[in-house]
Amino acid sequence: MEEQKNNPLHGITLEQMLVQLVDYFGWDELGYKININSFNNNPSIKSSLTFLRKTPWAREKVERLYVKTFTKKN
């Protein structure tokens, strides 16, 4: 537990991150910020999750954008 204390993503699923990012930015803006086909061509949560789970570099970009957008800096 102690090692997760400063992890802003602890307890947040990839699906929760993606839904929150889509709600906040919309698919068009999200696809502009992270240029991947599953955000730009006929986007859906399901297809995007499938891609992100198989593609570590894309998942890292989503995680970084989530942290940058939704975590408070102290």
C-alpha positions as CSV (number, residue, x, y, z in Angstrom):
1,M,0.0,0.0,0.0
2,E,2.8,2.4,0.9
3,E,4.3,2.3,-2.6
4,Q,1.0,3.5,-4.1
5,K,0.6,6.5,-1.9
6,N,2.0,9.0,-4.4
7,N,0.6,7.2,-7.6
8,P,-2.1,9.4,-9.0
9,L,-3.5,6.5,-11.1
10,H,-3.9,4.1,-8.2
11,G,-7.4,2.7,-8.1
12,I,-8.4,4.2,-11.5
13,T,-9.1,1.8,-14.4
14,L,-8.1,2.5,-18.0
15,E,-11.8,2.6,-18.8
16,Q,-12.4,5.2,-16.2
17,M,-9.5,7.3,-17.5
18,L,-10.7,7.1,-21.1
19,V,-14.4,7.9,-20.3
20,Q,-13.3,10.9,-18.2
21,L,-11.0,12.1,-21.0
22,V,-13.7,11.7,-23.7
23,D,-16.2,13.5,-21.5
24,Y,-13.8,16.3,-20.9
25,F,-12.2,16.7,-24.4
26,G,-14.5,14.9,-26.8
27,W,-13.2,12.5,-29.4
28,D,-12.1,15.2,-31.8
29,E,-9.9,17.0,-29.3
30,L,-8.6,13.7,-27.7
31,G,-7.7,12.5,-31.2
32,Y,-5.8,15.7,-31.8
33,K,-3.9,15.5,-28.5
34,I,-3.2,11.8,-28.9
35,N,-3.1,10.9,-32.6
36,I,-4.2,7.3,-32.8
37,N,-6.7,5.7,-35.2
38,S,-9.0,4.4,-32.5
39,F,-9.6,8.1,-31.4
40,N,-9.9,9.5,-34.9
41,N,-11.7,7.0,-37.0
42,N,-15.1,5.8,-35.8
43,P,-14.1,6.0,-32.2
44,S,-15.7,4.0,-29.4
45,I,-14.7,3.3,-25.8
46,K,-14.6,-0.5,-26.6
47,S,-12.3,-0.3,-29.6
48,S,-10.1,2.3,-27.9
49,L,-9.7,0.1,-24.8
50,T,-8.8,-2.9,-27.0
51,F,-6.1,-0.9,-28.7
52,L,-4.8,0.7,-25.6
53,R,-4.5,-2.6,-23.7
54,K,-2.3,-4.0,-26.5
55,T,-0.2,-0.9,-27.1
56,P,1.9,0.2,-24.2
57,W,3.1,3.5,-25.8
58,A,-0.4,4.6,-26.5
59,R,-1.6,3.7,-23.0
60,E,1.3,5.7,-21.5
61,K,0.1,8.8,-23.5
62,V,-3.4,8.4,-22.2
63,E,-2.1,8.0,-18.6
64,R,0.1,11.1,-18.9
65,L,-2.7,13.2,-20.4
66,Y,-5.1,12.0,-17.6
67,V,-2.6,12.9,-14.9
68,K,-1.8,16.3,-16.5
69,T,-5.5,17.1,-16.9
70,F,-7.1,15.8,-13.7
71,T,-4.6,15.8,-10.9
72,K,-3.8,18.8,-8.7
73,K,-0.3,19.9,-8.3
74,N,0.6,20.7,-4.7
